[in-house]
Amino acid sequence: MKFYEAVFIVRQEASSGHVESVAQEAVSVVKGFGGDVTKTEFCGLRTLAYPINKCRKGHYVLLNLVANADGIKELERRFRLSEDVIRFLIVRVDKLDNNPSALMKREFKANNQPSQE
């Protein structure tokens, strides 16, 4: 079993409940092939750098995975077939980081900066 990080973007029209169900489907695919998901981060609705399929925003989700190649291939296949997922990226990593991702750290800093008065 190898370590992977998967990031996918769900259409902006999707509700947060639907985004969670898409993430849960991805988790069940990985677990169905004997893998495990160690972290799931919902990074929220963010503006895209450029429009993708006429979408200007998307719901970002990050998964830390421990899986075999067959599980990753099936997950990629399902992401390609899904009309809700507009982009995805799965990369192999040497070790999994259970700390908050850079997206979450930046959002936390932006929300908790003291006012400049």
Backbone as CSV, one residue per row, in Angstrom:
resi,resn,N_x,N_y,N_z,CA_x,CA_y,CA_z,C_x,C_y,C_z
1,MET,0.841,-1.178,0.000,0.000,0.000,0.000,0.893,1.251,0.000
2,LYS,0.472,2.209,-0.780,1.233,3.446,-0.917,0.385,4.625,-0.458
3,PHE,1.054,5.755,-0.233,0.386,6.964,0.241,0.085,7.893,-0.928
4,TYR,-1.109,8.493,-0.900,-1.536,9.413,-1.947,-2.266,10.596,-1.329
5,GLU,-2.211,11.724,-2.023,-3.066,12.872,-1.715,-3.931,13.118,-2.932
6,ALA,-5.222,13.237,-2.709,-6.169,13.480,-3.804,-6.884,14.792,-3.525
7,VAL,-6.898,15.662,-4.516,-7.643,16.916,-4.437,-8.612,16.917,-5.600
8,PHE,-9.876,17.215,-5.323,-10.831,17.333,-6.417,-11.727,18.536,-6.189
9,ILE,-12.266,19.048,-7.300,-13.104,20.247,-7.281,-14.484,19.857,-7.788
10,VAL,-15.499,20.204,-7.002,-16.890,19.914,-7.352,-17.539,21.211,-7.825
11,ARG,-18.441,21.102,-8.789,-19.130,22.257,-9.376,-19.663,23.207,-8.298
12,GLN,-19.717,24.486,-8.640,-20.155,25.505,-7.685,-21.629,25.395,-7.341
13,GLU,-22.460,24.820,-8.230,-23.893,24.719,-7.985,-24.234,23.650,-6.948
14,ALA,-23.301,22.763,-6.662,-23.551,21.673,-5.719,-23.660,22.210,-4.295
15,SER,-24.578,21.631,-3.529,-24.717,22.017,-2.123,-23.606,21.346,-1.313
16,SER,-23.404,21.820,-0.097,-22.357,21.236,0.738,-22.672,19.774,1.069
17,GLY,-23.951,19.443,1.180,-24.340,18.062,1.418,-23.990,17.174,0.242
18,HIS,-24.162,17.692,-0.959,-23.818,16.919,-2.150,-22.308,16.746,-2.264
19,VAL,-21.553,17.764,-1.895,-20.092,17.675,-1.911,-19.645,16.588,-0.937
20,GLU,-20.261,16.540,0.225,-19.923,15.506,1.204,-20.250,14.118,0.671
21,SER,-21.358,13.986,-0.069,-21.709,12.672,-0.610,-20.720,12.246,-1.697
22,VAL,-20.227,13.188,-2.506,-19.207,12.869,-3.508,-17.928,12.414,-2.808
23,ALA,-17.553,13.099,-1.730,-16.363,12.705,-0.968,-16.555,11.341,-0.322
24,GLN,-17.756,11.087,0.194,-18.033,9.795,0.822,-17.985,8.665,-0.206
25,GLU,-18.416,8.933,-1.428,-18.331,7.935,-2.495,-16.873,7.616,-2.809
26,ALA,-16.015,8.645,-2.828,-14.588,8.432,-3.063,-13.981,7.596,-1.943
27,VAL,-14.379,7.870,-0.710,-13.883,7.098,0.435,-14.314,5.642,0.314
28,SER,-15.558,5.407,-0.071,-16.044,4.028,-0.178,-15.340,3.274,-1.302
29,VAL,-14.978,3.960,-2.394,-14.232,3.308,-3.476,-12.870,2.851,-2.963
30,VAL,-12.171,3.724,-2.266,-10.848,3.387,-1.747,-10.941,2.251,-0.733
31,LYS,-11.902,2.333,0.173,-12.055,1.278,1.177,-12.499,-0.041,0.551
32,GLY,-13.236,0.028,-0.547,-13.658,-1.179,-1.243,-12.494,-1.962,-1.834
33,PHE,-11.396,-1.286,-2.112,-10.205,-1.936,-2.638,-9.177,-2.188,-1.532
34,GLY,-9.592,-2.145,-0.281,-8.707,-2.461,0.835,-7.861,-1.314,1.324
35,GLY,-8.132,-0.105,0.879,-7.361,1.059,1.301,-7.981,1.746,2.502
36,ASP,-7.450,2.907,2.831,-7.956,3.673,3.960,-7.794,5.163,3.661
37,VAL,-8.662,5.961,4.257,-8.598,7.417,4.141,-8.266,7.953,5.524
38,THR,-7.122,8.627,5.652,-6.690,9.103,6.962,-7.144,10.520,7.263
39,LYS,-7.429,11.315,6.201,-7.865,12.693,6.438,-8.766,13.133,5.301
40,THR,-9.833,13.840,5.658,-10.723,14.452,4.678,-10.872,15.918,5.056
41,GLU,-10.533,16.815,4.134,-10.665,18.253,4.371,-11.597,18.856,3.333
42,PHE,-12.609,19.550,3.801,-13.485,20.305,2.922,-13.004,21.747,2.980
43,CYS,-12.353,22.199,1.927,-11.730,23.523,1.910,-12.700,24.628,1.513
44,GLY,-13.912,24.268,1.158,-14.933,25.265,0.888,-14.995,25.706,-0.559
45,LEU,-15.872,26.676,-0.798,-16.087,27.231,-2.129,-15.030,28.300,-2.382
46,ARG,-14.253,28.115,-3.445,-13.169,29.033,-3.760,-13.250,29.452,-5.225
47,THR,-12.699,30.611,-5.515,-12.641,31.093,-6.886,-11.523,30.362,-7.626
48,LEU,-11.822,29.909,-8.839,-10.831,29.221,-9.659,-9.919,30.243,-10.339
49,ALA,-8.718,29.835,-10.682,-7.774,30.722,-11.360,-8.271,31.073,-12.764
50,TYR,-8.989,30.150,-13.383,-9.558,30.370,-14.707,-10.839,29.540,-14.805
51,PRO,-11.782,29.943,-15.634,-13.035,29.191,-15.743,-12.812,27.784,-16.301
52,ILE,-13.489,26.824,-15.704,-13.454,25.436,-16.157,-14.890,25.031,-16.436
53,ASN,-15.189,24.677,-17.671,-16.557,24.283,-18.060,-17.583,25.331,-17.622
54,LYS,-17.244,26.588,-17.839,-18.093,27.731,-17.507,-18.309,27.924,-16.005
55,CYS,-17.518,27.259,-15.185,-17.592,27.442,-13.728,-16.475,28.378,-13.296
56,ARG,-16.814,29.355,-12.473,-15.816,30.296,-11.974,-15.418,29.986,-10.531
57,LYS,-16.193,29.169,-9.856,-15.902,28.762,-8.476,-16.072,27.261,-8.355
58,GLY,-15.529,26.706,-7.280,-15.661,25.277,-7.050,-15.429,24.932,-5.591
59,HIS,-15.997,23.815,-5.168,-15.811,23.292,-3.815,-14.579,22.387,-3.827
60,TYR,-13.556,22.735,-3.046,-12.328,21.958,-2.990,-12.406,20.929,-1.867
61,VAL,-11.919,19.711,-2.147,-11.866,18.639,-1.151,-10.501,17.979,-1.253
62,LEU,-9.870,17.727,-0.100,-8.565,17.063,-0.028,-8.720,15.760,0.736
63,LEU,-8.160,14.663,0.200,-8.170,13.365,0.867,-6.752,12.849,0.999
64,ASN,-6.384,12.337,2.164,-5.140,11.595,2.345,-5.494,10.122,2.267
65,LEU,-4.843,9.385,1.361,-5.216,8.004,1.091,-4.050,7.060,1.326
66,VAL,-4.376,5.869,1.806,-3.459,4.734,1.819,-4.148,3.698,0.950
67,ALA,-3.588,3.449,-0.244,-4.307,2.603,-1.193,-3.336,1.877,-2.105
68,ASN,-3.888,0.907,-2.837,-3.113,0.210,-3.852,-3.440,0.816,-5.220
69,ALA,-2.736,0.391,-6.243,-2.896,0.980,-7.576,-4.294,0.746,-8.140
70,ASP,-4.882,-0.408,-7.867,-6.223,-0.694,-8.398,-7.269,0.256,-7.825
71,GLY,-7.156,0.564,-6.554,-8.087,1.503,-5.924,-7.959,2.904,-6.506
72,ILE,-6.731,3.324,-6.765,-6.494,4.655,-7.341,-7.018,4.719,-8.770
73,LYS,-6.802,3.658,-9.541,-7.310,3.635,-10.921,-8.825,3.728,-10.953
74,GLU,-9.491,3.002,-10.045,-10.950,3.051,-10.005,-11.436,4.429,-9.552
75,LEU,-10.744,5.039,-8.595,-11.114,6.379,-8.138,-10.973,7.388,-9.278
76,GLU,-9.886,7.329,-10.027,-9.704,8.218,-11.177,-10.791,8.002,-12.218
77,ARG,-11.152,6.749,-12.473,-12.199,6.444,-13.441,-13.522,7.059,-13.017
78,ARG,-13.848,6.930,-11.737,-15.107,7.496,-11.232,-15.100,9.022,-11.291
79,PHE,-13.963,9.649,-10.990,-13.868,11.104,-11.085,-14.072,11.565,-12.532
80,ARG,-13.485,10.835,-13.500,-13.650,11.205,-14.910,-15.100,11.086,-15.359
81,LEU,-15.820,10.078,-14.852,-17.208,9.860,-15.257,-18.196,10.802,-14.567
82,SER,-17.816,11.318,-13.416,-18.716,12.161,-12.637,-18.919,13.516,-13.304
83,GLU,-20.160,13.928,-13.396,-20.456,15.257,-13.937,-20.240,16.346,-12.897
84,ASP,-20.178,15.972,-11.641,-20.011,16.947,-10.567,-18.553,17.350,-10.368
85,VAL,-17.622,16.444,-10.612,-16.200,16.723,-10.423,-15.671,17.375,-11.700
86,ILE,-15.194,18.632,-11.570,-14.715,19.332,-12.761,-13.201,19.202,-12.937
87,ARG,-12.461,18.955,-11.872,-11.024,18.694,-11.939,-10.628,17.829,-10.751
88,PHE,-9.571,17.019,-10.950,-9.020,16.251,-9.846,-7.530,16.042,-10.079
89,LEU,-6.823,15.797,-9.001,-5.390,15.511,-9.066,-5.074,14.539,-7.939
90,ILE,-4.432,13.428,-8.294,-4.012,12.438,-7.307,-2.513,12.267,-7.463
91,VAL,-1.771,12.505,-6.382,-0.310,12.381,-6.418,0.145,11.428,-5.321
92,ARG,1.210,10.710,-5.626,1.800,9.809,-4.646,2.774,10.605,-3.793
93,VAL,2.747,10.379,-2.479,3.637,11.089,-1.557,4.411,10.067,-0.730
94,ASP,5.527,10.499,-0.151,6.346,9.602,0.672,5.715,9.338,2.024
95,LYS,5.101,10.378,2.599,4.413,10.212,3.883,3.220,11.154,3.908
96,LEU,2.245,10.807,4.724,1.033,11.616,4.831,1.195,12.654,5.924
97,ASP,0.709,13.842,5.665,0.755,14.936,6.628,-0.640,15.127,7.195
98,ASN,-0.795,14.904,8.502,-2.116,15.030,9.127,-2.388,16.429,9.653
99,ASN,-1.463,17.362,9.431,-1.699,18.758,9.800,-2.638,19.391,8.771
100,PRO,-3.249,20.521,9.111,-4.105,21.202,8.127,-3.313,21.569,6.873
101,SER,-3.972,21.475,5.718,-3.314,21.779,4.445,-3.060,23.278,4.327
102,ALA,-2.304,23.649,3.299,-1.989,25.061,3.059,-3.256,25.858,2.782
103,LEU,-4.222,25.263,2.111,-5.494,25.954,1.854,-6.207,26.304,3.159
104,MET,-6.216,25.396,4.085,-6.903,25.638,5.353,-6.123,26.620,6.223
105,LYS,-4.801,26.565,6.206,-3.993,27.499,6.999,-4.203,28.924,6.513
106,ARG,-4.210,29.109,5.195,-4.393,30.452,4.624,-5.775,30.989,4.980
107,GLU,-6.791,30.133,4.912,-8.146,30.558,5.253,-8.236,30.924,6.729
108,PHE,-7.556,30.149,7.588,-7.573,30.416,9.024,-6.913,31.756,9.321
109,LYS,-5.778,32.033,8.684,-5.088,33.307,8.904,-5.929,34.484,8.431
110,ALA,-6.580,34.340,7.293,-7.383,35.423,6.747,-8.556,35.762,7.662
111,ASN,-9.145,34.762,8.305,-10.300,34.978,9.157,-9.929,35.454,10.543
112,ASN,-8.692,35.251,10.978,-8.320,35.570,12.347,-7.289,36.659,12.476
113,GLN,-7.082,37.484,11.460,-6.139,38.584,11.578,-6.780,39.717,12.371
114,PRO,-6.014,40.353,13.261,-6.564,41.479,14.013,-6.852,42.662,13.085
115,SER,-7.823,43.432,13.451,-8.187,44.581,12.624,-7.103,45.647,12.716
116,GLN,-6.908,46.411,11.660,-5.873,47.439,11.565,-6.467,48.811,11.907
117,GLU,-6.872,49.008,13.111,-7.491,50.301,13.508,-6.641,51.061,14.450
